[in-house]
Amino acid sequence: MDNKKYQSLWEVLDMIKDAFDDFISYQTFLVEAEVNKINKYNQFYYIDLVEIKNWKILEMAKSNIFNPNIMTDFLSETNIQTSHELVWKKILLTLRPSFHKRYWFSFNILKIHSDYFLWTLEKSKKENIDKLQKLWIFENNKELSIWYPNFKIAVITWKHSEWFRDFDTIIKESGYNIKYDVFTSLVHWEKASKEVLETLKNIDTSKYNLITIIRGWGWSEWMNWTNDFELNKYICELDKPVMSAVWHTIDRNIIDMISRYDCKTPSEAASILIWIYENYENDLIRYSESINKSIKTVIKEYSIEIWHIYNNIKTSIKWRLKNYQIKIDSFDIIYEQIKSHLKNIKTKLNSFESIIRNNNPSNVISKWYNLIYDTKWELQTEYNIWESYLMSSKSYNYKINILDKKDK
């Protein structure tokens, strides 16, 4: 044991490094991997790469970027604001293996291929859009109405969201009665799609006019979860409109395309709600003014019509009274005529009465006239020969026979 030659750890690592440098370090590899974590110290980036399958990490490796222009160029070409958006994102890299006796094995990143990054995102996004369109549900949520105020809103956001505080402040300072309940959920990184979907399913939509999804942090995190097919399919099939406030600078995501309202920021979402209230208030004012104007117009028209009716009635009554006066005057004439006629009739009746009285048999007899009656004591004015009659005088009644009669 004492005669055996030992080597130090340093010597062994030095041998491994020499072999590594001779056979491997000069090679480059084109590798597809997902970003698990990114740290930046000074101008250097240290990235943990992983291979994931069925939601399990199969392999892990350390990598680094010593040339900051590699990351700067990639961010510029893909319109990403910060490197944080690459976390849990699949990328294509050109790598060179590196072995350091103290820091062990890692990859030196020579290039991040922006075209692959954009192509992968766009390919997945386009496939999901096509699937939604083939189901004929892509425009469904766009066609829903928020209806009229007052609103009650379900807000899905991260519990520590600074952006939600902006939304909350703007709503409260507006003075409008906009009520909302907050449902907390992860709204960044890949797992957000499943959490938001589960949160949506747990919301009783019958209690709300609108569902708003607000992203959580103050910078633009990776929002590719908003292109998730199952999440967007569920939103398309919702019976209430959705307001998306998760925009970032790369592109519009599917959730923005299908939502009834799509906003760049939660502040814009709050402003749209206030704008809806203001429009509704202005509509009410316009309708009120229009109604008042119509009422005034109708009142004026009725006043004119009533004035005409009054004048017509007044004129009509005047003419009717005049006609009635004419008729009354004619009635007076008729009355006088009737009165005169009645007087004449009375005079005649009096004359007839005098004649009748004078011709009364008792009066006739009293004047020494004789009256002739038949045997039945009926007064006779015509006589037949050889018939018997009774002749009545003032003193006596005589029985007579007509022997002969001659014309005067």
C-alpha positions as CSV (number, residue, x, y, z in Angstrom):
1,M,0.0,0.0,0.0
2,D,2.8,2.4,0.9
3,N,4.7,1.4,-2.3
4,K,1.7,2.3,-4.6
5,K,1.9,5.6,-6.3
6,Y,-1.1,8.0,-5.7
7,Q,-2.2,11.0,-7.7
8,S,-3.7,14.1,-6.5
9,L,-7.2,15.3,-7.4
10,W,-5.7,18.2,-9.2
11,E,-3.5,15.8,-11.4
12,V,-6.5,13.7,-12.3
13,L,-8.6,16.6,-13.2
14,D,-5.7,18.0,-15.2
15,M,-5.5,14.8,-17.2
16,I,-9.2,14.8,-17.8
17,K,-9.1,18.4,-19.0
18,D,-6.2,17.7,-21.3
19,A,-8.1,14.8,-22.8
20,F,-11.3,16.9,-23.0
21,D,-9.5,19.7,-24.8
22,D,-7.8,17.3,-27.2
23,F,-10.9,15.4,-28.3
24,I,-14.1,17.4,-27.4
25,S,-13.6,21.1,-26.7
26,Y,-13.0,22.1,-30.3
27,Q,-16.4,20.6,-31.4
28,T,-19.7,22.5,-31.7
29,F,-23.2,21.1,-31.4
30,L,-26.6,22.3,-32.5
31,V,-28.8,21.5,-29.5
32,E,-32.5,22.0,-28.8
33,A,-33.3,22.5,-25.1
34,E,-35.5,24.3,-22.7
35,V,-34.4,27.1,-20.3
36,N,-34.9,26.2,-16.7
37,K,-33.2,29.2,-15.1
38,I,-31.2,32.3,-16.1
39,N,-28.9,34.3,-13.9
40,K,-26.9,37.3,-14.9
41,Y,-23.8,38.6,-13.2
42,N,-22.2,41.7,-14.7
43,Q,-22.4,41.1,-18.4
44,F,-22.3,37.3,-18.2
45,Y,-25.3,34.9,-18.4
46,Y,-25.5,31.6,-16.6
47,I,-28.3,29.4,-18.0
48,D,-29.6,26.0,-16.8
49,L,-30.7,23.9,-19.8
50,V,-33.1,20.9,-19.5
51,E,-34.7,18.3,-21.7
52,I,-38.3,17.8,-20.8
53,K,-40.6,15.0,-21.8
54,N,-44.1,14.3,-20.5
55,W,-43.6,17.1,-17.9
56,K,-40.5,15.4,-16.5
57,I,-36.9,16.7,-16.7
58,L,-34.8,14.0,-18.3
59,E,-31.5,15.8,-18.5
60,M,-29.8,19.0,-17.2
61,A,-26.7,20.9,-18.1
62,K,-25.1,24.2,-17.2
63,S,-24.3,26.8,-19.9
64,N,-23.0,30.3,-20.1
65,I,-22.7,33.3,-22.3
66,F,-19.5,35.3,-22.0
67,N,-20.2,37.4,-25.0
68,P,-23.2,39.6,-24.0
69,N,-23.8,40.5,-27.6
70,I,-25.1,37.0,-28.2
71,M,-28.0,37.6,-25.8
72,T,-28.5,41.2,-26.9
73,D,-28.7,40.2,-30.6
74,F,-31.2,37.5,-29.8
75,L,-33.5,39.7,-27.7
76,S,-33.4,42.4,-30.5
77,E,-34.2,39.9,-33.3
78,T,-37.1,38.4,-31.4
79,N,-38.4,41.7,-29.9
80,I,-38.2,40.3,-26.4
81,Q,-37.6,42.8,-23.6
82,T,-35.6,40.7,-21.2
83,S,-33.9,37.3,-21.0
84,H,-36.4,36.3,-18.3
85,E,-38.9,35.5,-21.1
86,L,-36.8,32.5,-22.1
87,V,-37.5,30.6,-18.9
88,W,-39.3,27.4,-19.7
89,K,-39.0,28.2,-23.4
90,K,-37.6,25.8,-26.0
91,I,-34.7,27.3,-27.9
92,L,-32.1,26.2,-30.4
93,L,-28.4,26.8,-29.5
94,T,-25.0,26.4,-31.0
95,L,-22.9,25.1,-28.1
96,R,-19.2,24.3,-27.5
97,P,-18.4,21.9,-24.6
98,S,-16.2,23.3,-21.8
99,F,-14.5,21.6,-18.9
100,H,-13.0,23.5,-16.0
101,K,-11.1,21.8,-13.2
102,R,-12.9,23.9,-10.6
103,Y,-16.3,24.6,-12.2
104,W,-16.6,21.2,-14.0
105,F,-18.6,20.6,-17.2
106,S,-20.7,23.3,-18.9
107,F,-21.5,24.5,-22.4
108,N,-20.3,27.8,-23.8
109,I,-23.2,29.3,-25.9
110,L,-22.0,30.6,-29.2
111,K,-25.4,31.5,-30.7
112,I,-29.1,31.4,-29.8
113,H,-31.0,30.9,-33.1
114,S,-33.8,33.5,-33.1
115,D,-35.4,32.2,-36.3
116,Y,-36.0,28.8,-34.7
117,F,-37.4,30.5,-31.6
118,L,-39.8,32.6,-33.6
119,W,-40.7,29.8,-35.9
120,T,-41.6,27.4,-33.0
121,L,-43.8,30.0,-31.4
122,E,-45.5,31.0,-34.6
123,K,-46.0,27.4,-35.7
124,S,-47.7,26.4,-32.4
125,K,-49.7,29.6,-32.4
126,K,-50.9,29.1,-36.0
127,E,-51.8,25.5,-35.4
128,N,-54.0,26.4,-32.4
129,I,-55.7,29.3,-34.3
130,D,-56.5,26.9,-37.2
131,K,-58.0,24.4,-34.7
132,L,-60.2,27.0,-33.1
133,Q,-61.3,28.3,-36.5
134,K,-62.2,24.8,-37.7
135,L,-64.4,24.4,-34.6
136,W,-66.2,27.6,-35.7
137,I,-65.8,29.1,-32.2
138,F,-62.9,31.6,-32.8
139,E,-65.2,34.7,-32.9
140,N,-67.7,33.5,-30.3
141,N,-66.4,35.6,-27.4
142,K,-66.0,38.7,-29.6
143,E,-69.8,38.6,-30.3
144,L,-70.8,38.6,-26.6
145,S,-72.1,41.8,-25.0
146,I,-71.2,43.1,-21.6
147,W,-74.7,44.5,-21.4
148,Y,-75.4,47.7,-19.4
149,P,-74.0,49.0,-16.0
150,N,-73.8,48.4,-13.2
151,F,-71.1,45.8,-13.7
152,K,-69.7,43.1,-11.5
153,I,-66.4,41.6,-12.8
154,A,-64.4,38.5,-12.0
155,V,-60.7,39.5,-12.1
156,I,-58.0,36.7,-12.5
157,T,-54.6,37.9,-11.5
158,W,-51.4,37.1,-9.5
159,K,-51.9,37.8,-5.8
160,H,-48.8,40.1,-5.7
161,S,-49.6,41.9,-8.9
162,E,-48.5,45.5,-9.1
163,W,-50.4,45.9,-12.3
164,F,-53.7,44.9,-10.6
165,R,-53.0,47.7,-8.1
166,D,-53.0,50.1,-11.0
167,F,-56.3,48.6,-12.3
168,D,-57.8,48.8,-8.8
169,T,-56.7,52.4,-8.2
170,I,-58.0,53.7,-11.6
171,I,-61.4,52.0,-11.0
172,K,-61.8,53.4,-7.5
173,E,-60.8,56.9,-8.5
174,S,-63.3,56.9,-11.3
175,G,-66.3,57.2,-8.9
176,Y,-68.3,54.6,-10.9
177,N,-69.9,51.7,-9.1
178,I,-67.8,48.9,-10.7
179,K,-67.6,45.9,-8.4
180,Y,-65.2,43.0,-8.8
181,D,-64.0,39.9,-7.1
182,V,-60.4,38.8,-7.4
183,F,-59.5,35.2,-8.2
184,T,-55.7,34.6,-7.8
185,S,-53.8,32.5,-10.3
186,L,-50.4,32.3,-11.8
187,V,-50.4,34.5,-14.9
188,H,-46.9,34.1,-16.1
189,W,-44.7,31.2,-17.3
190,E,-45.8,28.0,-18.9
191,K,-47.8,26.6,-16.0
192,A,-50.1,29.7,-16.0
193,S,-52.3,28.2,-18.8
194,K,-53.4,25.3,-16.6
195,E,-53.9,27.5,-13.5
196,V,-55.9,30.1,-15.4
197,L,-58.0,27.4,-17.0
198,E,-58.8,25.8,-13.7
199,T,-59.6,29.2,-12.2
200,L,-62.0,30.0,-15.0
201,K,-63.8,26.7,-14.5
202,N,-64.3,27.5,-10.8
203,I,-65.9,30.9,-11.5
204,D,-69.7,31.0,-11.4
205,T,-70.2,33.1,-14.5
206,S,-73.9,33.8,-13.8
207,K,-72.8,36.3,-11.1
208,Y,-70.6,38.4,-13.4
209,N,-70.9,40.6,-16.5
210,L,-67.3,40.2,-17.5
211,I,-64.1,38.2,-16.8
212,T,-60.8,40.0,-16.8
213,I,-57.4,38.4,-16.9
214,I,-54.6,40.7,-15.7
215,R,-50.9,39.8,-15.9
216,G,-49.0,40.0,-12.7
217,W,-45.6,41.7,-12.8
218,G,-44.3,45.0,-13.9
219,W,-42.2,43.7,-16.8
220,S,-43.0,41.5,-19.8
221,E,-42.6,37.9,-18.7
222,W,-43.0,34.9,-21.0
223,M,-46.7,34.9,-22.0
224,N,-46.7,32.1,-24.5
225,W,-49.2,30.3,-22.2
226,T,-51.8,32.6,-23.6
227,N,-51.6,30.6,-26.9
228,D,-52.6,27.4,-25.2
229,F,-55.3,25.6,-27.1
230,E,-57.3,24.2,-24.2
231,L,-57.4,27.5,-22.4
232,N,-58.5,29.5,-25.5
233,K,-61.1,26.9,-26.5
234,Y,-62.6,27.2,-23.0
235,I,-62.7,31.0,-23.4
236,C,-64.3,30.7,-26.8
237,E,-67.1,28.6,-25.3
238,L,-67.7,30.8,-22.3
239,D,-71.1,32.5,-21.9
240,K,-69.6,35.8,-20.7
241,P,-67.2,38.2,-22.4
242,V,-63.6,38.1,-21.5
243,M,-61.2,41.1,-21.2
244,S,-57.5,40.2,-21.8
245,A,-54.9,42.5,-20.2
246,V,-51.8,40.4,-20.8
247,W,-50.3,42.0,-23.9
248,H,-46.5,42.3,-24.3
249,T,-44.2,43.7,-27.0
250,I,-43.6,40.5,-29.0
251,D,-47.0,40.0,-30.7
252,R,-50.7,39.6,-30.1
253,N,-51.4,36.2,-28.5
254,I,-54.4,34.0,-29.2
255,I,-56.1,35.0,-26.0
256,D,-56.0,38.7,-27.2
257,M,-57.5,37.7,-30.6
258,I,-60.5,35.8,-29.2
259,S,-61.3,38.0,-26.2
260,R,-64.2,40.5,-26.4
261,Y,-61.8,43.2,-25.2
262,D,-58.0,43.0,-25.7
263,C,-55.9,45.5,-23.8
264,K,-52.1,46.2,-23.6
265,T,-52.1,46.8,-19.9
266,P,-54.4,46.5,-16.9
267,S,-54.6,50.3,-16.8
268,E,-56.0,50.3,-20.3
269,A,-58.5,47.6,-19.2
270,A,-59.7,49.9,-16.3
271,S,-59.9,52.8,-18.7
272,I,-62.1,50.8,-21.2
273,L,-64.5,49.9,-18.3
274,I,-64.7,53.5,-17.3
275,W,-65.1,54.5,-21.0
276,I,-68.1,52.1,-21.2
277,Y,-69.7,53.7,-18.1
278,E,-69.0,57.2,-19.5
279,N,-70.5,56.3,-22.8
280,Y,-73.6,54.9,-21.1
281,E,-73.8,58.0,-18.9
282,N,-73.5,60.2,-22.0
283,D,-76.1,58.1,-23.8
284,L,-78.5,58.6,-20.9
285,I,-77.9,62.3,-20.9
286,R,-78.5,62.4,-24.7
287,Y,-81.6,60.3,-24.4
288,S,-82.8,62.5,-21.6
289,E,-82.2,65.6,-23.6
290,S,-83.8,64.1,-26.6
291,I,-86.9,63.0,-24.6
292,N,-87.2,66.4,-23.0
293,K,-86.9,68.1,-26.4
294,S,-89.5,65.7,-27.8
295,I,-91.8,66.4,-24.8
296,K,-91.4,70.2,-25.4
297,T,-92.1,69.8,-29.1
298,V,-95.2,67.7,-28.4
299,I,-96.4,70.1,-25.8
300,K,-95.9,73.0,-28.2
301,E,-97.8,71.1,-31.0
302,Y,-100.6,70.2,-28.6
303,S,-100.7,73.8,-27.4
304,I,-101.1,75.1,-30.9
305,E,-103.6,72.4,-31.7
306,I,-105.6,73.2,-28.5
307,W,-105.5,76.9,-29.4
308,H,-106.9,76.1,-32.8
309,I,-109.5,73.8,-31.3
310,Y,-110.4,76.5,-28.7
311,N,-110.8,79.1,-31.5
312,N,-112.8,76.7,-33.6
313,I,-115.0,75.8,-30.7
314,K,-115.4,79.5,-29.8
315,T,-116.3,80.3,-33.4
316,S,-118.5,77.3,-33.7
317,I,-120.3,78.2,-30.5
318,K,-120.7,81.7,-31.6
319,W,-122.2,80.6,-34.9
320,R,-124.4,78.1,-33.2
321,L,-125.6,80.7,-30.7
322,K,-126.4,83.0,-33.7
323,N,-128.2,80.2,-35.4
324,Y,-130.1,79.4,-32.2
325,Q,-131.0,83.1,-31.9
326,I,-132.2,83.2,-35.4
327,K,-134.3,80.1,-34.7
328,I,-135.5,81.6,-31.5
329,D,-136.5,84.7,-33.3
330,S,-138.3,82.6,-35.9
331,F,-140.0,80.8,-33.1
332,D,-141.2,84.1,-31.7
333,I,-142.7,84.9,-35.1
334,I,-144.2,81.5,-35.3
335,Y,-145.5,81.9,-31.8
336,E,-147.1,85.2,-32.7
337,Q,-148.6,83.6,-35.8
338,I,-149.8,80.7,-33.7
339,K,-151.1,83.1,-31.1
340,S,-152.9,85.1,-33.8
341,H,-154.2,82.0,-35.4
342,L,-155.4,80.7,-32.0
343,K,-157.1,84.1,-31.4
344,N,-158.9,83.8,-34.8
345,I,-159.9,80.2,-34.0
346,K,-161.1,81.4,-30.6
347,T,-163.1,84.2,-32.2
348,K,-164.6,81.7,-34.7
349,L,-165.3,79.3,-31.9
350,N,-167.0,82.0,-29.9
351,S,-169.0,82.9,-33.0
352,F,-169.8,79.2,-33.5
353,E,-170.7,79.0,-29.9
354,S,-173.0,82.0,-30.2
355,I,-174.6,80.5,-33.3
356,I,-174.9,77.2,-31.6
357,R,-176.3,78.9,-28.5
358,N,-178.7,80.9,-30.6
359,N,-179.7,77.8,-32.4
360,N,-180.3,75.8,-29.3
361,P,-183.9,74.5,-29.5
362,S,-184.8,76.0,-26.2
363,N,-183.7,79.4,-27.4
364,V,-185.4,78.9,-30.7
365,I,-188.6,78.0,-29.0
366,S,-188.3,80.9,-26.7
367,K,-188.3,83.3,-29.6
368,W,-191.7,81.8,-30.8
369,Y,-190.2,79.6,-33.3
370,N,-191.4,76.0,-33.7
371,L,-189.2,72.9,-34.0
372,I,-190.1,69.8,-35.9
373,Y,-189.2,66.4,-34.5
374,D,-189.9,62.9,-35.8
375,T,-191.8,60.5,-33.6
376,K,-188.6,59.6,-31.9
377,W,-188.0,63.2,-30.9
378,E,-185.1,63.8,-33.2
379,L,-184.9,67.2,-34.7
380,Q,-185.8,67.3,-38.4
381,T,-184.8,69.7,-41.2
382,E,-186.3,67.7,-44.0
383,Y,-189.8,66.5,-44.2
384,N,-191.5,63.7,-46.1
385,I,-195.1,63.9,-47.3
386,W,-197.7,61.8,-45.4
387,E,-195.5,61.2,-42.5
388,S,-196.3,62.2,-39.0
389,Y,-194.1,64.7,-37.1
390,L,-194.2,66.6,-33.8
391,M,-194.1,70.3,-33.7
392,S,-192.9,71.9,-30.6
393,S,-193.7,75.5,-29.6
394,K,-193.1,77.6,-26.6
395,S,-196.4,76.6,-25.0
396,Y,-197.5,73.4,-26.8
397,N,-196.5,70.3,-28.7
398,Y,-198.5,69.5,-31.8
399,K,-198.8,66.4,-33.8
400,I,-198.8,67.2,-37.5
401,N,-199.0,65.4,-40.9
402,I,-197.3,66.8,-44.0
403,L,-199.8,66.8,-46.8
404,D,-197.8,68.7,-49.3
405,K,-194.5,70.7,-49.7
406,K,-193.4,73.2,-52.2
407,D,-190.1,74.8,-53.1
408,K,-189.6,78.4,-52.1
